Amino acid sequence: MTRRVLDSWSQPLALTTARSDDGRVEFQLSSNSLGLQVERVCIDARGGRISQLLQFADSDSFHRWCDASGLSASEPHLFDRLMRASLVACAQS
């Protein structure tokens, strides 16, 4: 089971990126056989990076996660870019 997941994550169909205005937060989205893969990268003022990889079964579950994150209120431009990027990534599957 783990092997299948790792293989699926390593072979995205296409990569779509959404980045904050200041460049300190970036989301890379891609479609794979398991649904929508999202990597969130945060860069601090000293250049340190935190990366999180998430897998969603479909775009609806991803949109619910985004809505719950509060991103639409704190970073409306990034939220809009992220929603558009998710539609592009899902359309490429």
C-alpha positions, 0 to 999 in steps of 0.5 A: 500500500505505501509503495503505491502511494509513493509511486503515485505521488512521484508521478504528478500529471502537471504542476500548477503554482500559486504564490503569495504577493511577498513570495513567502508562501507557495502552493504547488498543486498536481493531479495524480491517481489518488486525487489532488496533491498539494505542497505548501512551502513557507519561507521565513525571513531568514530563508528557512523553509517549511514544506508540507505535503497533503493529498486530497481525494478530490477538489471538494475536500481541498476546497473545504480544507482551504475554507477552514484554514481562514486563508480567504480572510488573511490572504484573499489574493492568495486564496483566489490564486489557489482556487484557480490553480486547483481548478487547473490542476484538477482539469489536467487529470 
